[in-house]
Amino acid sequence: MFRLILRRLIGVVLGALFLLGAAWLARQVRPDGYLNPGIAFGLVLPPPLLLTLVPLFLLWLFWLSWQQKGRGVWGFQLILSGGLANLGERMIFGGVYDFFSLPLIPAFNLADLAISLGCFWLLVVLFYDRSQSSS
């Protein structure tokens, strides 16, 4: 059990480090990005509340992922890696550097993309498992 937790934790940390490195590279390549001091969709929370709630939420997600077996683990790992990368960037730079901008979509970064893909993956697994159990 300890090895499983350690393996998942190492995967999350390595994913977060990759995303932080990509954010640093994006700052070098595209310095005209937007430093987002808030959370998703530009919502702003006071920094003490933000730096308290986000780590607690990430710990809760890690606990959920530890109990998850099978395909759902990948979704949790993407969400945790993206959340940890955004938290690290927020603690280092005072905000998250959003450098992708598409029409009709708020600006985002690779960590946000990882979080969104993780949520999408969990939904796919949830609906697939439900369709298999009802068959």
C-alpha positions in Angstrom: 0.0 0.0 0.0 2.8 2.4 0.8 4.4 1.7 -2.6 1.2 2.5 -4.3 0.8 5.9 -2.5 4.4 6.7 -3.2 4.1 5.8 -6.9 1.0 8.0 -7.3 2.6 10.9 -5.3 5.8 10.7 -7.5 3.6 10.8 -10.6 1.7 13.8 -9.4 4.9 15.7 -8.4 6.6 14.9 -11.7 3.6 16.0 -13.7 3.4 19.3 -11.7 7.2 19.9 -12.3 6.7 19.3 -16.0 3.8 21.8 -16.1 5.8 24.4 -14.0 8.7 24.0 -16.5 6.3 24.5 -19.4 4.9 27.6 -17.7 8.4 29.0 -17.3 9.2 28.3 -20.9 6.0 30.0 -22.0 7.0 33.1 -20.1 10.2 33.2 -22.1 8.6 32.5 -25.4 5.4 34.5 -25.0 5.9 37.3 -22.4 2.6 39.0 -23.3 0.5 36.5 -21.4 -1.8 37.3 -18.5 -0.9 36.9 -14.8 -4.1 35.7 -13.3 -4.3 36.4 -9.6 -7.6 34.5 -9.2 -8.8 31.0 -9.8 -10.7 29.6 -12.7 -12.6 32.0 -15.0 -10.9 35.0 -13.2 -12.7 34.6 -9.9 -10.7 36.3 -7.2 -10.4 35.0 -3.7 -8.3 36.6 -0.9 -4.8 35.1 -1.0 -4.9 33.6 2.5 -8.1 31.8 1.7 -6.8 30.7 -1.7 -3.6 29.3 -0.2 -5.6 27.4 2.4 -8.4 26.0 0.4 -6.4 24.9 -2.6 -4.0 22.6 -0.7 -6.9 21.1 1.3 -8.8 20.4 -1.9 -5.7 18.8 -3.4 -5.2 16.6 -0.4 -8.8 15.6 -0.5 -8.4 14.7 -4.2 -5.2 12.7 -3.5 -7.2 10.8 -0.9 -9.9 10.1 -3.4 -7.4 9.0 -6.0 -5.7 6.7 -3.5 -9.0 4.9 -3.2 -9.6 4.8 -6.9 -8.7 1.7 -8.8 -8.4 1.3 -12.6 -8.9 3.9 -15.3 -10.0 6.7 -13.0 -6.6 7.1 -11.5 -5.3 8.9 -14.7 -8.0 11.6 -14.3 -7.2 12.2 -10.7 -3.5 12.4 -11.5 -4.0 15.0 -14.3 -6.2 17.1 -12.0 -3.7 16.8 -9.1 -0.7 17.6 -11.3 -2.4 20.6 -12.8 -3.6 21.9 -9.4 -0.2 21.4 -7.8 1.5 23.2 -10.8 -1.0 26.1 -10.5 -0.5 26.3 -6.7 3.3 26.3 -7.1 3.1 29.0 -9.8 0.8 31.1 -7.6 3.2 30.8 -4.6 6.2 31.7 -6.7 4.8 34.5 -8.9 1.7 35.6 -7.0 -0.6 34.3 -9.8 -0.9 31.9 -12.6 0.5 32.8 -16.0 -2.2 32.2 -18.6 -0.8 32.2 -22.1 -3.3 30.4 -24.3 -6.2 32.6 -25.5 -9.0 31.4 -27.7 -12.2 33.2 -28.8 -15.1 32.7 -26.3 -12.9 30.9 -23.8 -11.1 32.6 -20.8 -7.3 32.6 -21.1 -5.7 29.4 -19.7 -2.4 27.5 -19.3 -1.2 23.9 -19.6 -2.0 23.2 -16.0 -5.6 24.3 -16.6 -5.7 22.1 -19.6 -4.5 19.1 -17.5 -7.2 19.8 -15.0 -9.9 20.0 -17.7 -8.7 16.8 -19.4 -8.6 15.0 -16.0 -12.2 16.1 -15.3 -13.3 15.0 -18.8 -11.5 11.6 -18.3 -13.3 11.1 -14.9 -16.6 11.8 -16.6 -15.9 9.3 -19.4 -14.9 6.6 -16.9 -18.0 7.3 -14.7 -20.4 7.0 -17.6 -18.6 4.0 -19.1 -18.6 2.2 -15.7 -22.3 3.0 -15.3 -23.2 1.7 -18.8 -21.2 -1.5 -18.1 -22.9 -2.1 -14.8 -26.4 -1.6 -16.2 -25.8 -4.1 -19.1 
